[in-house]
Amino acid sequence: MNYSDLLVQGLVEGCIYALIAVGLTLVYGLLRILHIAHAGIFTLGAYVGLLLTNETGSFAAAFVITIVAVGFFGMAFYRLFYEPILNKPPHVALIASIGLFVAMEEIYRLIFGATSISFLAPPLKDTVEVAGVRLEEGRIVVVILAVVLIGGLALLAGRTRIGIAWRATVSDAAMAESFGIDLARVRYINFFVASALAAAAGIMVALLLNQVIPTMGGVPAYKALAIIVLGGLGNVKGTLIAALALGVIESFGTIYLDRVLDRDAIAFAFLIVVLMIRPQGLFARR
Amino acid sequence: MYEISLLTVMSFSVIFALSLNLITGFCGQISLGHAAFYGIGAYTAALFTTDGGSFWLALPLAMAVAGFFGFIVGFASLRVRHDFLAITTMGVGFLFTGFVRQQEFLGGEEGIAGIPDPGIGQIPYMLLCAAFAAAVIAFSLYVKRSWMGQAFDAIATDEDTARTLGVDVARYKLTAFVFGTALAGLAGALFAHYVKFVEVESFDFIESISVLAMVIVGGIGSVWGVVVAAAFLSVLPLLLQVFADYKLLIYGVLLFAVMYFAPGGIDSLMRMLWRRISGRRTAE
């Protein structure tokens, strides 16, 4: 492998991390909850997307239905599990969320079985050459999705009424409410968007690996946690940069650090080094 | 000799849970990577005795090594707080498993097998573990009432206020981390010489969450609550096949349900029950 291959692979990974981590950082920015169960929602997206594709035969249709359905699931999840404990001390939501995540993985195991399931006819598997690097179509789709979805989100946040309401709530919820913003609505939309992005990431990971297992949410989700801390909890731009940086660092790390650390631990090594130097993350909250 | 193994497992689980309770319960520093220190203790002791070292020296050695790493991680708790600390300690757990997997001298993925028997027989080993558990319970009760326990409590309640009141926050946090991780190391060494085989999966994130579940279910900071929760949760999978099959589902639901309905855990439920009973008596 040469450097441009490693760089491109790293950026693709980084886009997947970004899709997962942006949702997490949105939830944190709004509610101050470390939403560990986000990983469970990611896995749900993978299962639903894969099963729907196998059922309907159309990956594109399955993709759209899945991200919308999982988005609504995320809203219901917030309403049922988080809303009632919002006013308790911060560790309450954190631990409840860990419990939910562990339980979700087990429920997937009970429903779908512990063994992996695959696409009947894996879509987007052809390779094409982009700027001298051979890439699977699926990887290119990941990059396009990340750019479109996160770019769309940025437009939504910057240009629309709901985006303004959202930003106002993030910066001062009580003040926003006194200006007549419906906080509950902002939070629902927030969970819809976060969960839909996680589902999109889940389907794409399922596609690239061509398998879905109950525990697939674990590793990328823990890394996403490291990423949002690096990005300065709640800071979307910082999160994006941290996600791409981590993808690239890991990709090079597997070559140079492999004898010391396993690939999945690199994120945390990077995280701990950064936090010891800058406890507020690479990019502090604005 | 089924009861003996149950009591042995129960004993080192109680030590492990109380060791986390010192850090998370008494001092309020959430740790999501405590299994790493359990693992450091287990690996240290395993390496030492498979190399011909004495079991009796392995125990203090495991405590010292785990405590040393705990001291280093304790510094992280001085730099970052709350959610940042939760993620950092989770990271420590992943660093531990990620490091061990790639190291040949630690057995890599295969782990270390053939750890020698302490050579004192099953019943004395159970009694030894139980004695250590009793000592750790006594130590926890003592710390809770001591001046140090008051300082821990102040830090757990409100770190900034504690600092303003002149509590040396850094010193007490580091102390909590060193004691807590050293005791986790002891539990790990006892565990390693009970199962006689260590592998990295025994010390992963799920294990950190399991021990956190014991502390949460028992009631954060409560000594007796945590003892009861650790004793029950550690032996239930051995007693009931159903519990063994659905262990993680039950842990997950318990973590959520306790936080949702009774954040004080067993401890606060017992107190409520006790108040109701004694209240009725005085009314009569």
Interface residues (C-beta under 8 A of the other chain):
Chain A: Y28 R32 L34 F81 P84 I85 K88 P89 P90 H91 V92 A93 L94 I95 A96 I98 G99 L100 F101 V102 A103 M104 E105 E106 I107 L110 G218 Y222 L225 A226 V229 L233 D258 R259 V260 L261 D262 R263 D264 A265 I266 A267 F268 A269 L271 I272 L275 M276 P279 G281
Chain B: I30 L32 F75 A76 R79 V80 H82 D83 F84 A86 I87 T88 M90 G91 V92 F94 L95 T97 G98 F99 R101 Q102 F205 I206 I209 L212 A213 I216 Y246 L248 L249 Y251 G252 V253 L254 L255 F256 A257 M259 Y260 P263
